[in-house]
């Protein structure tokens, strides 16, 4: 298998890295922000200095296809997103 570098440790980068690793690839994730992840979502919101992510404290939406792939391929990720305070909503 291949050696792959994923640039960015956001939701999509980490999901990609996990699935590639499960397929047998050697994966390295590069993240520009040096600060460690705070222990709780609340602390992350209040005090995590994400200088490399200008949109960090803005609302985010994930497309339905992402949820479908997540539910099928990474069900534990879906559970963790919900536990962190994410809300599934139907725009229709």
C-alpha positions, 0 to 999 in steps of 0.5 A, a space after each residue: 500500500 501507499 504512504 499518504 500525507 493528509 494536510 489538515 486535522 479537521 473532520 474531513 482530514 481525519 475521516 479521510 486518514 482513518 479510512 485510508 489507514 483502515 485500507 492499509 495505507 501508512 497515513 500521516 496527518 499534518 496539522 498547522 495549529 500547535 495547541 493540543 485539543 482541549 478535553 471538552 468541546 466547551 473548553 475548545 469553544 472558549 479557549 482553543 487558539 485555532 489561529 490557522 482556522 479563521 472560521 473555527 467559531 462560526 457555524 458549520 454544516 456538513 453535507 448529507 453525503 458526508 453523513 451517509 459515508 460517516 454512518 456507513 464507514 465511521 459510525 463511531 465518528 458519528 457518535 462522537 460528533 453527536 456527543 460533542 454537541 453536533 445536531 443533525 437537521 433536515 433543511 427541508 
